[in-house]
Amino acid sequence: MAGTGDVVSRLFVAAQARGHGIGALLIGQATEESRRRALHPVLDVVASDTAAAALYERLGRERLATREQRWSPSQLVTAHCYAAAS
């Protein structure tokens, strides 16, 4: 994240490493860095990724919207948009 308008495109935790708090740590670090730069972090998650959505909600993120995103000319996905508490 180098400046206003920059985004963290994707964060992943390898399947064998899940369940150890790594995802929460990554989200926490991204949120901390965003706030340090006076940015307001917003997270998108594919609606079918219920584990990630549950993690965001456990971390206190609020679902703002669900919308369609075009990832390529032939790929349209439904994503939930979450915001961190102010």
N, CA, C and O atoms as CSV, one atom per row, in Angstrom:
chain,resi,resn,atom,element,x,y,z
A,1,MET,N,N,0.852,-1.164,0.000
A,1,MET,CA,C,0.000,0.000,0.000
A,1,MET,C,C,0.901,1.231,0.000
A,1,MET,O,O,1.487,1.585,1.023
A,2,ALA,N,N,1.000,1.858,-1.129
A,2,ALA,CA,C,1.943,2.955,-1.255
A,2,ALA,C,C,1.306,4.328,-1.179
A,2,ALA,O,O,2.027,5.319,-1.067
A,3,GLY,N,N,-0.004,4.430,-1.234
A,3,GLY,CA,C,-0.608,5.753,-1.174
A,3,GLY,C,C,-2.111,5.677,-1.305
A,3,GLY,O,O,-2.680,4.595,-1.451
A,4,THR,N,N,-2.750,6.829,-1.253
A,4,THR,CA,C,-4.201,6.874,-1.350
A,4,THR,C,C,-4.642,6.209,-2.643
A,4,THR,O,O,-4.090,6.477,-3.711
A,5,GLY,N,N,-5.634,5.345,-2.541
A,5,GLY,CA,C,-6.138,4.652,-3.708
A,5,GLY,C,C,-5.501,3.290,-3.921
A,5,GLY,O,O,-6.017,2.496,-4.706
A,6,ASP,N,N,-4.397,2.994,-3.248
A,6,ASP,CA,C,-3.783,1.684,-3.363
A,6,ASP,C,C,-4.605,0.670,-2.580
A,6,ASP,O,O,-5.274,1.009,-1.605
A,7,VAL,N,N,-4.541,-0.566,-3.021
A,7,VAL,CA,C,-5.310,-1.619,-2.370
A,7,VAL,C,C,-4.437,-2.838,-2.126
A,7,VAL,O,O,-3.445,-3.067,-2.819
A,8,VAL,N,N,-4.826,-3.606,-1.133
A,8,VAL,CA,C,-4.300,-4.951,-0.991
A,8,VAL,C,C,-5.234,-5.809,-1.818
A,8,VAL,O,O,-6.407,-5.970,-1.481
A,9,SER,N,N,-4.718,-6.350,-2.885
A,9,SER,CA,C,-5.565,-7.057,-3.822
A,9,SER,C,C,-6.081,-8.371,-3.256
A,9,SER,O,O,-7.282,-8.636,-3.312
A,10,ARG,N,N,-5.212,-9.181,-2.723
A,10,ARG,CA,C,-5.621,-10.478,-2.189
A,10,ARG,C,C,-4.694,-10.868,-1.041
A,10,ARG,O,O,-3.493,-10.597,-1.061
A,11,LEU,N,N,-5.289,-11.512,-0.044
A,11,LEU,CA,C,-4.535,-12.142,1.035
A,11,LEU,C,C,-4.978,-13.595,1.085
A,11,LEU,O,O,-6.175,-13.881,1.096
A,12,PHE,N,N,-4.038,-14.495,1.115
A,12,PHE,CA,C,-4.359,-15.913,1.170
A,12,PHE,C,C,-3.570,-16.579,2.282
A,12,PHE,O,O,-2.454,-16.170,2.601
A,13,VAL,N,N,-4.158,-17.602,2.863
A,13,VAL,CA,C,-3.469,-18.474,3.809
A,13,VAL,C,C,-3.550,-19.875,3.214
A,13,VAL,O,O,-4.631,-20.345,2.859
A,14,ALA,N,N,-2.409,-20.532,3.108
A,14,ALA,CA,C,-2.381,-21.896,2.565
A,14,ALA,C,C,-3.305,-22.793,3.376
A,14,ALA,O,O,-3.420,-22.652,4.593
A,15,ALA,N,N,-3.952,-23.704,2.692
A,15,ALA,CA,C,-4.938,-24.584,3.335
A,15,ALA,C,C,-4.367,-25.278,4.566
A,15,ALA,O,O,-5.045,-25.370,5.590
A,16,GLN,N,N,-3.139,-25.764,4.484
A,16,GLN,CA,C,-2.552,-26.488,5.613
A,16,GLN,C,C,-2.204,-25.572,6.782
A,16,GLN,O,O,-1.945,-26.060,7.883
A,17,ALA,N,N,-2.190,-24.259,6.572
A,17,ALA,CA,C,-1.852,-23.301,7.636
A,17,ALA,C,C,-3.089,-22.649,8.254
A,17,ALA,O,O,-2.972,-21.874,9.203
A,18,ARG,N,N,-4.252,-22.954,7.729
A,18,ARG,CA,C,-5.482,-22.332,8.231
A,18,ARG,C,C,-5.823,-22.832,9.631
A,18,ARG,O,O,-5.460,-23.942,10.020
A,19,GLY,N,N,-6.525,-21.990,10.374
A,19,GLY,CA,C,-6.955,-22.363,11.714
A,19,GLY,C,C,-5.953,-22.025,12.799
A,19,GLY,O,O,-6.111,-22.438,13.948
A,20,HIS,N,N,-4.912,-21.269,12.435
A,20,HIS,CA,C,-3.867,-20.913,13.396
A,20,HIS,C,C,-3.775,-19.411,13.647
A,20,HIS,O,O,-2.814,-18.942,14.256
A,21,GLY,N,N,-4.770,-18.655,13.181
A,21,GLY,CA,C,-4.788,-17.213,13.423
A,21,GLY,C,C,-4.001,-16.388,12.429
A,21,GLY,O,O,-3.865,-15.177,12.606
A,22,ILE,N,N,-3.478,-17.015,11.388
A,22,ILE,CA,C,-2.661,-16.284,10.410
A,22,ILE,C,C,-3.494,-15.283,9.625
A,22,ILE,O,O,-3.042,-14.164,9.380
A,23,GLY,N,N,-4.704,-15.667,9.227
A,23,GLY,CA,C,-5.582,-14.744,8.491
A,23,GLY,C,C,-5.901,-13.518,9.313
A,23,GLY,O,O,-5.866,-12.399,8.801
A,24,ALA,N,N,-6.216,-13.716,10.592
A,24,ALA,CA,C,-6.502,-12.582,11.475
A,24,ALA,C,C,-5.278,-11.690,11.619
A,24,ALA,O,O,-5.398,-10.466,11.653
A,25,LEU,N,N,-4.104,-12.299,11.704
A,25,LEU,CA,C,-2.860,-11.527,11.806
A,25,LEU,C,C,-2.630,-10.702,10.544
A,25,LEU,O,O,-2.273,-9.527,10.629
A,26,LEU,N,N,-2.833,-11.306,9.376
A,26,LEU,CA,C,-2.657,-10.575,8.113
A,26,LEU,C,C,-3.626,-9.400,8.003
A,26,LEU,O,O,-3.232,-8.296,7.627
A,27,ILE,N,N,-4.894,-9.641,8.332
A,27,ILE,CA,C,-5.892,-8.572,8.280
A,27,ILE,C,C,-5.531,-7.474,9.269
A,27,ILE,O,O,-5.642,-6.289,8.955
A,28,GLY,N,N,-5.098,-7.865,10.461
A,28,GLY,CA,C,-4.697,-6.888,11.472
A,28,GLY,C,C,-3.544,-6.019,11.012
A,28,GLY,O,O,-3.558,-4.805,11.215
A,29,GLN,N,N,-2.541,-6.636,10.389
A,29,GLN,CA,C,-1.391,-5.875,9.900
A,29,GLN,C,C,-1.788,-4.924,8.765
A,29,GLN,O,O,-1.340,-3.778,8.725
A,30,ALA,N,N,-2.627,-5.405,7.848
A,30,ALA,CA,C,-3.083,-4.551,6.742
A,30,ALA,C,C,-3.903,-3.386,7.277
A,30,ALA,O,O,-3.766,-2.260,6.799
A,31,THR,N,N,-4.755,-3.647,8.267
A,31,THR,CA,C,-5.574,-2.596,8.868
A,31,THR,C,C,-4.695,-1.575,9.584
A,31,THR,O,O,-4.896,-0.369,9.446
A,32,GLU,N,N,-3.729,-2.060,10.340
A,32,GLU,CA,C,-2.822,-1.162,11.067
A,32,GLU,C,C,-2.049,-0.262,10.108
A,32,GLU,O,O,-1.913,0.938,10.349
A,33,GLU,N,N,-1.550,-0.837,9.033
A,33,GLU,CA,C,-0.800,-0.046,8.049
A,33,GLU,C,C,-1.719,0.958,7.352
A,33,GLU,O,O,-1.313,2.093,7.102
A,34,SER,N,N,-2.942,0.555,7.039
A,34,SER,CA,C,-3.895,1.483,6.417
A,34,SER,C,C,-4.150,2.673,7.322
A,34,SER,O,O,-4.121,3.821,6.877
A,35,ARG,N,N,-4.396,2.399,8.573
A,35,ARG,CA,C,-4.668,3.488,9.518
A,35,ARG,C,C,-3.452,4.370,9.725
A,35,ARG,O,O,-3.581,5.585,9.870
A,36,ARG,N,N,-2.273,3.767,9.740
A,36,ARG,CA,C,-1.043,4.555,9.874
A,36,ARG,C,C,-0.928,5.556,8.726
A,36,ARG,O,O,-0.376,6.644,8.890
A,37,ARG,N,N,-1.449,5.180,7.582
A,37,ARG,CA,C,-1.419,6.047,6.397
A,37,ARG,C,C,-2.686,6.879,6.256
A,37,ARG,O,O,-2.923,7.488,5.212
A,38,ALA,N,N,-3.498,6.905,7.305
A,38,ALA,CA,C,-4.751,7.674,7.332
A,38,ALA,C,C,-5.733,7.212,6.259
A,38,ALA,O,O,-6.460,8.022,5.685
A,39,LEU,N,N,-5.751,5.914,5.992
A,39,LEU,CA,C,-6.690,5.323,5.048
A,39,LEU,C,C,-7.730,4.529,5.828
A,39,LEU,O,O,-7.479,4.119,6.961
A,40,HIS,N,N,-8.878,4.315,5.234
A,40,HIS,CA,C,-9.933,3.522,5.862
A,40,HIS,C,C,-10.017,2.186,5.122
A,40,HIS,O,O,-10.435,2.144,3.965
A,41,PRO,N,N,-9.624,1.104,5.779
A,41,PRO,CA,C,-9.586,-0.184,5.077
A,41,PRO,C,C,-10.972,-0.723,4.748
A,41,PRO,O,O,-11.884,-0.698,5.575
A,42,VAL,N,N,-11.104,-1.208,3.523
A,42,VAL,CA,C,-12.314,-1.855,3.051
A,42,VAL,C,C,-11.893,-3.199,2.466
A,42,VAL,O,O,-10.909,-3.277,1.730
A,43,LEU,N,N,-12.628,-4.245,2.790
A,43,LEU,CA,C,-12.293,-5.597,2.368
A,43,LEU,C,C,-13.394,-6.156,1.489
A,43,LEU,O,O,-14.574,-6.019,1.809
A,44,ASP,N,N,-13.021,-6.781,0.388
A,44,ASP,CA,C,-13.963,-7.507,-0.450
A,44,ASP,C,C,-13.681,-8.990,-0.297
A,44,ASP,O,O,-12.524,-9.401,-0.209
A,45,VAL,N,N,-14.721,-9.781,-0.264
A,45,VAL,CA,C,-14.565,-11.235,-0.215
A,45,VAL,C,C,-15.618,-11.862,-1.121
A,45,VAL,O,O,-16.779,-11.452,-1.125
A,46,VAL,N,N,-15.195,-12.854,-1.882
A,46,VAL,CA,C,-16.130,-13.570,-2.742
A,46,VAL,C,C,-17.211,-14.184,-1.858
A,46,VAL,O,O,-16.903,-14.829,-0.856
A,47,ALA,N,N,-18.453,-13.989,-2.221
A,47,ALA,CA,C,-19.575,-14.427,-1.392
A,47,ALA,C,C,-19.532,-15.921,-1.081
A,47,ALA,O,O,-20.000,-16.347,-0.025
A,48,SER,N,N,-18.982,-16.707,-1.980
A,48,SER,CA,C,-18.913,-18.155,-1.752
A,48,SER,C,C,-17.841,-18.535,-0.736
A,48,SER,O,O,-17.816,-19.676,-0.273
A,49,ASP,N,N,-16.952,-17.601,-0.378
A,49,ASP,CA,C,-15.895,-17.881,0.611
A,49,ASP,C,C,-16.432,-17.575,2.009
A,49,ASP,O,O,-16.094,-16.556,2.611
A,50,THR,N,N,-17.261,-18.464,2.500
A,50,THR,CA,C,-17.935,-18.234,3.778
A,50,THR,C,C,-16.957,-18.196,4.950
A,50,THR,O,O,-17.218,-17.515,5.942
A,51,ALA,N,N,-15.843,-18.911,4.854
A,51,ALA,CA,C,-14.853,-18.890,5.949
A,51,ALA,C,C,-14.221,-17.505,6.074
A,51,ALA,O,O,-14.041,-17.011,7.187
A,52,ALA,N,N,-13.885,-16.878,4.956
A,52,ALA,CA,C,-13.294,-15.538,4.997
A,52,ALA,C,C,-14.317,-14.523,5.500
A,52,ALA,O,O,-13.984,-13.653,6.305
A,53,ALA,N,N,-15.555,-14.629,5.033
A,53,ALA,CA,C,-16.596,-13.710,5.497
A,53,ALA,C,C,-16.795,-13.852,7.003
A,53,ALA,O,O,-16.946,-12.856,7.710
A,54,ALA,N,N,-16.796,-15.083,7.490
A,54,ALA,CA,C,-16.947,-15.312,8.936
A,54,ALA,C,C,-15.774,-14.717,9.706
A,54,ALA,O,O,-15.964,-14.148,10.782
A,55,LEU,N,N,-14.563,-14.842,9.167
A,55,LEU,CA,C,-13.386,-14.244,9.816
A,55,LEU,C,C,-13.546,-12.731,9.911
A,55,LEU,O,O,-13.335,-12.155,10.978
A,56,TYR,N,N,-13.915,-12.085,8.815
A,56,TYR,CA,C,-14.083,-10.627,8.829
A,56,TYR,C,C,-15.111,-10.215,9.874
A,56,TYR,O,O,-14.916,-9.241,10.600
A,57,GLU,N,N,-16.199,-10.960,9.943
A,57,GLU,CA,C,-17.251,-10.619,10.906
A,57,GLU,C,C,-16.782,-10.855,12.345
A,57,GLU,O,O,-17.102,-10.065,13.234
A,58,ARG,N,N,-16.030,-11.930,12.582
A,58,ARG,CA,C,-15.467,-12.163,13.925
A,58,ARG,C,C,-14.520,-11.047,14.327
A,58,ARG,O,O,-14.410,-10.714,15.507
A,59,LEU,N,N,-13.837,-10.469,13.347
A,59,LEU,CA,C,-12.890,-9.380,13.612
A,59,LEU,C,C,-13.580,-8.021,13.728
A,59,LEU,O,O,-12.917,-6.992,13.855
A,60,GLY,N,N,-14.915,-8.022,13.685
A,60,GLY,CA,C,-15.668,-6.787,13.892
A,60,GLY,C,C,-15.914,-5.971,12.647
A,60,GLY,O,O,-16.337,-4.819,12.742
A,61,ARG,N,N,-15.659,-6.541,11.468
A,61,ARG,CA,C,-15.926,-5.815,10.228
A,61,ARG,C,C,-17.421,-5.813,9.983
A,61,ARG,O,O,-18.124,-6.761,10.332
A,62,GLU,N,N,-17.895,-4.742,9.381
A,62,GLU,CA,C,-19.318,-4.591,9.066
A,62,GLU,C,C,-19.523,-4.769,7.571
A,62,GLU,O,O,-18.841,-4.137,6.765
A,63,ARG,N,N,-20.468,-5.634,7.202
A,63,ARG,CA,C,-20.775,-5.811,5.782
A,63,ARG,C,C,-21.544,-4.597,5.298
A,63,ARG,O,O,-22.613,-4.279,5.817
A,64,LEU,N,N,-20.993,-3.924,4.301
A,64,LEU,CA,C,-21.602,-2.717,3.754
A,64,LEU,C,C,-22.516,-3.017,2.574
A,64,LEU,O,O,-23.560,-2.388,2.405
A,65,ALA,N,N,-22.107,-3.989,1.759
A,65,ALA,CA,C,-22.852,-4.257,0.532
A,65,ALA,C,C,-22.451,-5.608,-0.035
A,65,ALA,O,O,-21.422,-6.178,0.327
A,66,THR,N,N,-23.278,-6.095,-0.917
A,66,THR,CA,C,-22.957,-7.257,-1.740
A,66,THR,C,C,-23.155,-6.811,-3.172
A,66,THR,O,O,-24.197,-6.251,-3.513
A,67,ARG,N,N,-22.158,-7.055,-4.016
A,67,ARG,CA,C,-22.249,-6.559,-5.383
A,67,ARG,C,C,-21.539,-7.494,-6.341
A,67,ARG,O,O,-20.766,-8.363,-5.937
A,68,GLU,N,N,-21.817,-7.296,-7.612
A,68,GLU,CA,C,-21.166,-8.073,-8.665
A,68,GLU,C,C,-19.862,-7.389,-9.053
A,68,GLU,O,O,-19.809,-6.165,-9.172
A,69,GLN,N,N,-18.818,-8.176,-9.248
A,69,GLN,CA,C,-17.529,-7.658,-9.716
A,69,GLN,C,C,-17.128,-8.432,-10.964
A,69,GLN,O,O,-17.233,-9.658,-11.003
A,70,ARG,N,N,-16.674,-7.721,-11.971
A,70,ARG,CA,C,-16.206,-8.375,-13.189
A,70,ARG,C,C,-14.702,-8.567,-13.069
A,70,ARG,O,O,-13.943,-7.598,-13.078
A,71,TRP,N,N,-14.276,-9.815,-12.957
A,71,TRP,CA,C,-12.856,-10.133,-12.810
A,71,TRP,C,C,-12.173,-10.316,-14.156
A,71,TRP,O,O,-10.953,-10.195,-14.267
A,72,SER,N,N,-12.961,-10.604,-15.165
A,72,SER,CA,C,-12.453,-10.730,-16.529
A,72,SER,C,C,-13.657,-10.570,-17.456
A,72,SER,O,O,-14.794,-10.522,-16.986
A,73,PRO,N,N,-13.423,-10.487,-18.760
A,73,PRO,CA,C,-14.566,-10.341,-19.673
A,73,PRO,C,C,-15.611,-11.446,-19.520
A,73,PRO,O,O,-16.786,-11.231,-19.817
A,74,SER,N,N,-15.193,-12.622,-19.059
A,74,SER,CA,C,-16.148,-13.730,-18.962
A,74,SER,C,C,-16.419,-14.172,-17.519
A,74,SER,O,O,-17.143,-15.144,-17.301
A,75,GLN,N,N,-15.849,-13.473,-16.539
A,75,GLN,CA,C,-16.031,-13.906,-15.148
A,75,GLN,C,C,-16.640,-12.795,-14.299
A,75,GLN,O,O,-16.027,-11.752,-14.072
A,76,LEU,N,N,-17.863,-13.048,-13.838
A,76,LEU,CA,C,-18.584,-12.147,-12.954
A,76,LEU,C,C,-18.752,-12.871,-11.620
A,76,LEU,O,O,-19.265,-13.990,-11.582
A,77,VAL,N,N,-18.322,-12.240,-10.527
A,77,VAL,CA,C,-18.436,-12.875,-9.207
A,77,VAL,C,C,-19.224,-11.975,-8.276
A,77,VAL,O,O,-19.234,-10.754,-8.428
A,78,THR,N,N,-19.879,-12.591,-7.316
A,78,THR,CA,C,-20.582,-11.862,-6.268
A,78,THR,C,C,-19.625,-11.708,-5.088
A,78,THR,O,O,-19.023,-12.685,-4.641
A,79,ALA,N,N,-19.488,-10.490,-4.589
A,79,ALA,CA,C,-18.573,-10.222,-3.477
A,79,ALA,C,C,-19.265,-9.399,-2.408
A,79,ALA,O,O,-20.102,-8.543,-2.694
A,80,HIS,N,N,-18.890,-9.683,-1.159
A,80,HIS,CA,C,-19.332,-8.882,-0.022
A,80,HIS,C,C,-18.250,-7.836,0.243
A,80,HIS,O,O,-17.059,-8.120,0.117
A,81,CYS,N,N,-18.665,-6.649,0.605
A,81,CYS,CA,C,-17.745,-5.556,0.919
A,81,CYS,C,C,-17.857,-5.254,2.415
A,81,CYS,O,O,-18.948,-4.993,2.921
A,82,TYR,N,N,-16.735,-5.291,3.109
A,82,TYR,CA,C,-16.687,-5.058,4.549
A,82,TYR,C,C,-15.822,-3.845,4.856
A,82,TYR,O,O,-14.857,-3.556,4.149
A,83,ALA,N,N,-16.186,-3.143,5.923
A,83,ALA,CA,C,-15.379,-2.018,6.398
A,83,ALA,C,C,-14.995,-2.270,7.849
A,83,ALA,O,O,-15.755,-2.852,8.624
A,84,ALA,N,N,-13.813,-1.822,8.188
A,84,ALA,CA,C,-13.363,-1.898,9.580
A,84,ALA,C,C,-14.040,-0.793,10.368
A,84,ALA,O,O,-14.417,0.242,9.818
A,85,ALA,N,N,-14.188,-1.027,11.655
A,85,ALA,CA,C,-14.753,0.008,12.518
A,85,ALA,C,C,-13.837,1.229,12.492
A,85,ALA,O,O,-12.616,1.112,12.388
A,86,SER,N,N,-14.453,2.388,12.590
A,86,SER,CA,C,-13.672,3.637,12.581
A,86,SER,C,C,-12.879,3.809,13.851
A,86,SER,O,O,-12.170,4.804,14.006
